[in-house]
Amino acid sequence: MQGFRPSFRAVVLIIALLWVVVVTLYGLLKPISNGCVMTYMYPTYIPISTAKAVLSAKYGLYLYHEGWRNIDFKEHLKSLKGVPVLFIPGNGGSYKQVRSLAAESERAYQGGALEHTFYREAYLTSEEGGNADVNDFQLPNQYANRLDWFSVDLEGEHSAMDGRILEEHTEYVVYAIHRILDQYKESHDAREREGAAITASLPKSVILIGHSMGGFVARAATVHPHLRKSTVETILTLSSPHQSPPVALQPSLGHYYESINQEWRQGYDVQTAQTGEYVSSPKLSHVVIVSISGGYNDYQ
């Protein structure tokens, strides 16, 4: 009987441990409910001609078009008059990742604003810090401007592993921003030569949207010395590591991160003379940046 008690205790302990393991595994492996709605896309990627250079020969720039019908690329480019948005993929990413954002954007432009119920569900309650009534919002029947989605093809390179690659991506994004704005000027001039009515003004800036390392590239491009003044005023980053590289395998990666973050810190300093007198506002005072972190379903 005395030998039975230790054996019984051991069995109880093993059963308890197995129960803990099973509960833990269930919590880790159980399916997570996904509140997203399936996005259906009919993508066409229109190549944007670029000048012959080292980086432009290696990388590429595309304009996204949503629709199943065949289109004339030249005529479509000639009709550009929306708000330019540039998507920057992340580590090992593809320029085709722009399709879900661009497709939903086009669908929203064609179909108008969402119903009030959506905004009511997404809005903060008074207990959560909200202080406005969503019913007071006046939603338009249709958005005033279409978003023209561009995307850079960075060859799926692993920018999270090498600082040199990250710098090359930054330089090409700066070039792509200039090329996009130049394309609007070319399209405007082409319509003017044909006698078409010119109503929209030329865009002066490009909205940047970067996923993962692409978000850091967007920030790096904004403080690049060759970027034209005020050509970037809005940045949206998705699951982007801003403070430090996720895997600092090379010193060049950490050094590049430090230099860019230092530029951003200095960009918010008020410009003063040696006497301490006010000279101008911070260099980045015109830039709005929104960083959205990843969720349970974001594994990149």
N, C-alpha and C positions, 0 to 999 in steps of 0.2 A: 504493500500500500504506500510505503514511503517512496518507492521508486516511481509510483504512478503520478504523484503530484508534480515533480519536475517535468515529466513528459507532458502532462496536461497543460502546464504553464507555457511550455515551449510551443505546443500546438496553437494555443490561444494567441501567443505573440506572433507566430507566423501568419495566422489568419488576419490579425490586425494589420500587419505590415502589408499583406497582399491587398487588403481592402484600401489602404492608403494609396498604394501604387495604382490600383484600378481607378479610384476616384481622380487621382492626379492625371492619369493618362486620358480619362474621359474629358476632363476639363481642358486639356491641351488639344485633343484631337476632334472634339465635337464640332460639327459644322457651324460656322458663324453666319447668322442671318444677314443677307445682303439686301439692303434697301434700294439698290440702284435699279434703274430700268434699262433694259437692253437698248443699245444704240445701233441703228441700222445705217450703213454707209454705202455710198456709191462713188468711190473716190476716183479722181483724175488728178495726176500730178503734172503740172505744166512747168517744164524747165525754163529758168530765167538765164538768158545768155550773160556770160561774165567775161571780163577782159582776160587776156592770156597772162597768167601769172602763176607762180609756183603753187600757192594755196588754192586758187580757183581751179587749177587743173586737177588737184587732189580731191577737193570737196565740191559740193554743189548746192544750188539754191532752187527751190521749187515753190510754185503757187498752187494752192489746193483749190480744186473745183468739185462741188458736190452735185451729182446728177448722173443719171444713167445714159443720157444722150451724148453722142459724139459732138465735140465742139471744135471750132477753128481756133487754135491756140493764139494765132496772131491777132484775130479779131477780139478774142476774149481779153488779151492783155491791153488792147487799145481802149477797152471800156472800163478800165480800172478807175474807180473814184470813191472807194470806201475808206475805211480806217485800217491802216496796215498793222498787222500783228505778226510777229516772228516767233515761231516755236523752235526751241533749242533742246534737242534730246540729251539724255544723260549718258552715263558710262555704258558703252556697248549698245546704246539705243539707236533707233532708226528714225529717219525723217518722216516715215509713214505713221508714226505715233500721233501725229497731229490730227489724224482723220476723225477721231471721236469728238474732239473739241470743235473742230471746224464744222462737222456735220450737224452737231447740236446747235451751234451758233447760227448756221444757215437756216435750220428749221425754226429757230426762235425768231429770226428776222422775217421769215415768210409767214409764220403763224401768229406773230404778235406776242405780247407779254403773257406770262403765266397767270393762272387764276389767283384770286385773292387767297384761296385756301392754302396754296403753296407758301405764300409769304407769312401767313398766320402760323403755319406749322414750323417754319424756320425761324420765326422771330422770338426774341427773348421775352419771357414773362416778366412781370414786375418783380417777382421773387428772385429772378436770375439777373436782374439789373436793367431790364428794359424799361423805357419810360415814354414810349410813344404808342399810339393806337394805329395798328396796321390798316384799319378801315379808313383812315384819313388819307392814305396814299392814293394819288391819282395816277392810275396805270394807263399808259398810252395803248391805243389799238395796234400800233405798229412802231417798232423802233425806227428812229430817224436815220440811222446810218448802218450800213452793212459792214461787217468785219471781213477784211481780205486777209486770209491766212496764208502766210509763207512759212517755209520750214527749211532748215539747213541740213544737208546730208553730210555728216561728219564721218562717214565710212564705218560706223559702228566701232570706232576706236575706244580703247579703255582709258578714258581721261582721268579716272580715279587712281590710276597706277603710276602716272608719269607727269611731272610738272611741265615738261617740254610740250607734250601733247595738249595739255590744258592751255598753255600759252598760244599754241597754233590755233586752237578752237576759238580763243578769244579774238585773235587777229582776224580770223575769217568772219566771225560774227560782226565785227566792226565794219568790215568790207561789205557784208550782206546788208547791213542797215543803210549804208550809203547807196548801194545798188538798188535797193527797194525804193528809196526816195527818188533816185534818178529815173527809175522806171515810171513812176507816176508823172514825172515831168515829161518824159517821152510820150506817154499815152495822152497826156493833156495836149501836147503840141500836135500829135497826129490827129486828134479830133478837131482841133482848131483849123488845121490845114484843110480838112474835109468840109469845113463850114458847119460843124455840129454845134449845137447850143452848149455853151460852157457855163455851168451853174456852180459846181462844187469847187472849192478852193483846194490848192495843193496841200497835202499833209506835210507837216514840218517835223514830225517825230514818229517813232515806231514803238508800239507796245511790245515788250519782251515777255515771253512766257517760257520758263525753263523747268524741265523735269530733272530731279536728282542733281547731278553735277552740272547740268545745263543751267540751273538756277544760279550757281556760282559763276559760271561763264557769263551770264547776263550781267551780274554785278561787276565782274572784271571788265567787261566791254564798256560799261557806263563810265568808268574812270580811266579808260585807255587814252593816252595822249593824242592819238590820231582821230579820235571820234569827233565829228562835227558838233559844235555847241548846241545843246538843247535838243538833240535828235532822239534822246531817250528820256521820257518823263514818267513812264509807268512800267513797273516790273512786277510780275507775278511768278513766284517760285513754288514748285510742288515737290515736297519731300526732299528738299535740298540741304546738304550739310554746309552751313555757313561759317561756323567757328573754326573747324579744323577738318582735314581730309579724313574720310572713313578708314582708309588704310594707307598710312604714310610709309610706303616702302622705299621711297627715295627722298633724300634731303631737298631736292628741287621742288617737290610738291609742297612740303611744309613752308619753304621759303616763299613760294608764290602765294600761298594762302596768307602768310603774314604780311606780305607787301600789299596785297589787295585790301585786306581788312584795315591796314594802317591808312591807306588812301581813303577809305570810307570814313574812318574816324576823323581824319583831317578835313574831309569834305563837309562835316557838320560844324566846323569851327567858324566863328564869325571872323571875317577878314578885317584886320586892323593894321594901321601904320605903326612904325617904330615908336611913335609918340603915344600910341594907345588909342588914337582916334579911329572911329568907325569908318571903314572903307566900303565894304559891301557885305551882302548876306552870304551865308555858307554856300559853297559851290554846289552842293547837292540839295539845296533847299527846294529846288523845283522837282525833285524826283520822289515819286511815291512808290514804295515797295511793300508788297503783301506776301508774306510767307505762309504757306499752308503745309502743315506736317502730314506725314503718312498715317494711314489707319491700319487696321488689322489685316486688310486684304492687299496691302502694298508691300510686296516682298523684295522689291529692287533696292 
